[in-house]
Amino acid sequence: MAVLGQAAAAAIFGGNDPVGQFVKVNSQWFRVVGVAGPQLTVQNDIAGLPATDRNNLIYVPVMAALLRLEDSMSWQKDEIDAVYLRLKPEMSVVSTGALVRGLLDTAHRGATDFSVIVPAELLAQQQRTRRLFQIVMVAIASISLLVGGIGIMNIMLASVMERTREIGVRRAIGATRRAIVRQFLVETTMITVTGGFVGTVVGVGLSQLVAYFAGWSTIVSVTSVVVACFVSVSVGIIFGLYPAMRAAKLDPVRALHYE
């Protein structure tokens, strides 16, 4: 008995009902007992398996393929390219894959001339790779933020030294320390917001270039843009607080005499 794919049934029997009919495969006759539903066509190799249109396949029992289709003149020839296993929902896919791998390894006497592909293992490996990639990207982003924050702090410290007389004049005419802190924090925040906006524009542009030249699909969400702006403002406030406090603590008399 055999089960035909939809394309195979249409090619062999046309519009007639193939159930109960017979098909000849390698000089062997099989009675058609059903037609498989439409299957997704695989265009490229996946995990080492050759590209296959499942709608053109003819499914027969394993023992029938071994006893009736295998070339009896050459015992070294193997006509079976792949065996697909469907497990019950309550069974463990990973443990079953390990069991099948052990059985095949014993049967093939350790020749390792086969491969057992477990979708759950592939998915787990992909998730581990994605988590590792995310950790690396977070580490790189954290280092970049730290370096950028230190750079902003140094710039503001240099600005405080250059504007010492200005700070002294403002304190002399009645500006409070809170006003001085607010002034430098606003300047730092404006620098970081401008940098965050430019970085966002450059990032969106680069993602579009990558999508155009590499053929990858890139998504820039509104949430990511908002988070980027929030992080920029936070970096400006955190690393600009020390220069602002240092400017506010300057002695007005010494600041006025600073050259």
For each residue, the residues with C-beta under 8 A, 3 or more apart:
1: 30 31 32 33 60 61 64
2: 23 25 30 31 32 33 58 59 60
3: 32 33 34 35 36 58 59 60
4: 8 9 12 18 23 32 34 35 36 58 59
5: 8 9 35 36 39 54 55 56 57 58 59
6: 9 10 35 36 37 38 39 55
7: 10 11 53 55 56
8: 4 5 11 12 55 56 57 58
9: 4 5 6 12 13 18 32 35
10: 6 7 13 14 15
11: 7 8 56
12: 4 8 9 18 23
13: 9 10 16 17 18 21
14: 10
15: 10
16: 13 21
17: 13 20 21
18: 4 9 12 13 21 23 32 35
19: 32 33 34 35
20: 17 31 32
21: 13 16 17 18 31 32
22: 29 30 31 32
23: 2 4 12 18 29 30 32 58
24: 27 28 29 30
25: 2 28 30 58 60 69
26: 69
27: 24
28: 24 25 68 69
29: 22 23 24
30: 1 2 22 23 24 25 58 60 64
31: 1 2 20 21 22
32: 1 2 3 4 9 18 19 20 21 22 23 35
33: 1 2 3 19
34: 3 4 19
35: 3 4 5 6 9 18 19 32
36: 3 4 5 6 39 54 55 57 59
37: 6
38: 6 55
39: 5 6 36 54 55
40: 54
41: 53 54 55
42: 46 49 51 52 53 54
43: 51
44: 51
45: 48 49 50 51
46: 42 49
47: 117 122
48: 45 115 117
49: 42 45 46 52 82 117
50: 45 81
51: 42 43 44 45
52: 42 49 57
53: 7 41 42 56 57
54: 5 36 39 40 41 42 57
55: 5 6 7 8 36 38 39 41
56: 5 7 8 11 53
57: 5 8 36 52 53 54
58: 2 3 4 5 8 23 25 30
59: 2 3 4 5 36
60: 1 2 3 25 30 64 65 69
61: 1 64 65
62: 65 66 80 83
63: 66 67
64: 1 30 60 61 67 68 69
65: 60 61 62 68 69 70 79 80
66: 62 63 69 70 80
67: 63 64 70
68: 28 64 65
69: 25 26 28 60 64 65 66 79
70: 65 66 67 77 78 79 80
71: 74 77 79
72: 75
73:
74: 71 77
75: 72
76:
77: 70 71 74
78: 70
79: 65 69 70 71
80: 62 65 66 70 83
81: 50
82: 49
83: 62 80
84:
85: 96 100
86:
87: 91 93 96
88: 91
89:
90:
91: 87 88 95 96
92: 95 96
93: 87 96 97 118 119 120
94: 97 98 118 120 121
95: 91 92 98 99
96: 85 87 91 92 93 99 100
97: 93 94 100 101 116 118 120 121
98: 94 95 101 102
99: 95 96 102 103
100: 85 96 97 103 104 116
101: 97 98 104 105 116
102: 98 99 105 106
103: 99 100 106 107
104: 100 101 107 108 114 116
105: 101 102 108 110 112
106: 102 103 109
107: 103 104
108: 104 105 111 112 113 114
109: 106
110: 105
111: 108
112: 105 108
113: 108
114: 104 108
115: 48
116: 97 100 101 104
117: 47 48 49 122
118: 93 94 97 121 122
119: 93 122 123
120: 93 94 97 123 124
121: 94 97 118 124 125
122: 47 117 118 119 125 126
123: 119 120 126 127
124: 120 121 127 128
125: 121 122 128 129
126: 122 123 129 130
127: 123 124 130 131
128: 124 125 131 132
129: 125 126 132 133
130: 126 127 133 134
131: 127 128 134 135
132: 128 129 135 136
133: 129 130 136 137
134: 130 131 137 138
135: 131 132 138 139
136: 132 133 139 140
137: 133 134 140 141
138: 134 135 141 142
139: 135 136 142 143
140: 136 137 143 144
141: 137 138 144 145
142: 138 139 145 146
143: 139 140 146 147
144: 140 141 147 148
145: 141 142 148 149 231 235
146: 142 143 149 150
147: 143 144 150 151
148: 144 145 151 152 195 235
149: 145 146 152 153 235 238 239
150: 146 147 153 154 239
151: 147 148 154 155
152: 148 149 155 156 188 191 192 235 236 239 240
153: 149 150 156 157 239 240 242 243
154: 150 151 157 158
155: 151 152 158 159 191
156: 152 153 159 160 184 187 188 239 240 243 244
157: 153 154 160 161 242 243 246
158: 154 155 161 162
159: 155 156 162 163 184 187 243
160: 156 157 163 164 167 184 243 246 247 250
161: 157 158 164
162: 158 159
163: 159 160 166 167 247
164: 160 161 167 168 250 255 258
165: 168 169 255 256 258
166: 163 169 170
167: 160 163 164 170 171 180 247 250 255
168: 164 165 171 172 250 252 253 254 255 256 258
169: 165 166 172 173 255 256
170: 166 167 173 175 179 180
171: 167 168 174 175 180 250 252 255
172: 168 169 252 256
173: 169 170
174: 171
175: 170 171 179 180
176: 179 180
177: 180 181 248 249
178: 181 182 248
179: 170 175 176 182 183
180: 167 170 171 175 176 177 183 184 244 247 248
181: 177 178 184 185 241 244 245 247 248
182: 178 179 185 186 244
183: 179 180 186 187 244
184: 156 159 160 180 181 187 188 240 243 244 247
185: 181 182 188 189 236 237 240 241 244
186: 182 183 189 190
187: 156 159 183 184 190 191 240
188: 152 156 184 185 191 192 236 237 239 240 243 244
189: 185 186 192 193 233 236 237 240
190: 186 187 193 194 236
191: 152 155 187 188 194 195 236
192: 152 188 189 195 196 232 233 235 236 240
193: 189 190 196 197 229 232 233 236
194: 190 191 197 198
195: 148 191 192 198 199 232
196: 192 193 199 200 228 229 231 232 233
197: 193 194 200 201 229
198: 194 195 201 202
199: 195 196 202 203 228 232
200: 196 197 203 204 225 228 229
201: 197 198 204 205
202: 198 199 205 206
203: 199 200 206 207 220 228
204: 200 201 207 208 220
205: 201 202 208 209
206: 202 203 209 210
207: 203 204 210 211 218 220
208: 204 205 211 212 218
209: 205 206 212 213
210: 206 207 213 214 216 218
211: 207 208 214 215 216 217 218
212: 208 209
213: 209 210
214: 210 211
215: 211
216: 210 211
217: 211
218: 207 208 210 211
219:
220: 203 204 207 224 225
221: 224 225
222: 225 226
223: 226 227
224: 220 221 227 228
225: 200 220 221 222 228 229
226: 222 223 229 230
227: 223 224 230 231
228: 196 199 200 203 224 225 231 232
229: 193 196 197 200 225 226 232 233
230: 226 227 233 234
231: 145 196 227 228 234 235
232: 192 193 195 196 199 228 229 235 236
233: 189 192 193 196 229 230 236 237
234: 230 231 237 238
235: 145 148 149 152 192 231 232 238 239
236: 152 185 188 189 190 191 192 193 232 233 239 240
237: 185 188 189 233 234 240 241
238: 149 234 235 241
239: 149 150 152 153 156 188 235 236 242
240: 152 153 156 184 185 187 188 189 192 236 237 243 244
241: 181 185 237 238 244 245
242: 153 157 239 245 246
243: 153 156 157 159 160 184 188 240 246 247
244: 156 180 181 182 183 184 185 188 240 241 247 248
245: 181 241 242 248 249
246: 157 160 242 243 249 250
247: 160 163 167 180 181 184 243 244 250
248: 177 178 180 181 244 245
249: 177 245 246
250: 160 164 167 168 171 246 247 254 255
251: 254 255
252: 168 171 172 255 256
253: 168 256 257
254: 168 250 251 257 258
255: 164 165 167 168 169 171 250 251 252 258
256: 165 168 169 172 252 253
257: 253 254
258: 164 165 168 254 255
259:
